[in-house]
Amino acid sequence: MPTITYIEADGEQHEVAVAAGTTIKDAAIANGIDGIVAECGGNAMCATCHVYVDPTWADRLPAMEPVEDELLEDTASPREATSRLGCQVAVGDDLDGLVVRLPEAQE
Ligand code: FES
């Protein structure tokens, strides 16, 4: 079972174990982690599931689709080099130990 560590904007950390294939967004919501709004429910329409992937993991994530790239241009907190949409990244065993930071604001 892969684990994901979420680091809130204030530095508080949460490590959760998730079933392989769970998205970063779904894992946060299922575990009551604040900082992901997911207004569109994971349909790649809102950009309120924005996360900053730890740079040591960024290259190991699957490439983003054009729709994700486009939505990341319209996030409430500034886009960074390792920004991703939490609903578009499923975490398998290959991403066990993934670390993501949550932005200051999602809307
Ligand atoms: S939940 Fe809306 S884009 Fe990810």
Boltz pocket constraint, residues with backbone or C-beta under 6 A from the ligand:
constraints:
  - pocket:
      binder: B
      contacts: [[A, 25], [A, 37], [A, 38], [A, 39], [A, 40], [A, 41], [A, 42], [A, 43], [A, 44], [A, 45], [A, 46], [A, 47], [A, 48], [A, 49], [A, 71], [A, 85], [A, 86], [A, 87], [A, 88]]
      max_distance: 6.0
